[in-house]
Amino acid sequence: MATQSPDSQYFRDSQTQAQMELLATIVQTDVAYPWNPAQLESESYLAALEQEFALFDSFSDSDLSEKSQVLFSQLEQVWQANALQKSLREKFARVPQDFLASIAQSVQNATVKYQSLADQMVECVLDILPQWAEEDLQVLARPLAYAMRDADPSGVELVMATRRHWAELSEIEQARVGLAVARYAISELAISD
C-alpha cells in the first residue's frame, strides 16, 4: 500500500476547495464590517447591529442582577467541583479518575440534600457502586463517618493504607475506599465554603 504524499490528488483537491471557500467568503455581497467607525457610513451599520441585539433592553436591571447572580453561583459551583476533582486526584491517585470525577460532581448535591454525614457519603457513591444496595452502603459508611467526625484524616489514611492496585481490591474494599474518598471530598467542600 502506497502512502499518500502531500502532493497527492486528494490533498490538491482539498486545498483547492479550501481556497475557493476562502475566496467566496472574502467576496460575498454582504456589507462588511466598517473598519473605520469614524466614517459616516459606519454609523448606520452600527445602529442596525444595535437594533438586532435589542434583547438587552428587554431585561430590567433587577432581572440582569438576578440572572447574573445565578450565573456566578453556577460558575462558582463548577470551579469548586474542578478544584475538588484536582484535589481528589492528588490525594487518591490510584483510584480510577472517572470514579473521582463522579464523586466530585455529586458531593455538592449530597451536602444540600442530606444532613447526616453517612447519608451524604452514600449519596456520593450510589451511582458509582450500582451493585450495592443503599442500606449496605449505610452500614459501611456509619463507622467511617463517626470515626472521622472531627475531620481527622487518619480515617482516610487507614482506608487508603493498602498498597494494592484498584482492580485487585475486593468489592467491599472498593466501597470503603469510595466512601473514604466521599468523606474527604465532603470535608474539602466544607473547608472551601
Buried (B, 14 or more C-beta within 10 A) or exposed (E): EEEEEEEEEEEEEEEEEEEEEEEEEEEEEEEEEBEEEEEEEBEEBEEEEEEEEEEEEEEEEEEEEEEEEEEEEEEEEEEBBEBBBEBBBEBBEEBEEEBBBBBBBBBBEBBEEBEEBBBBBBBBBBEBBEEBEEEBBBEBBBEBBEBBEEEEEEBBEBBBEEEEEEEEBEEEBBBBBBBBBBBBBBBBBEEEE
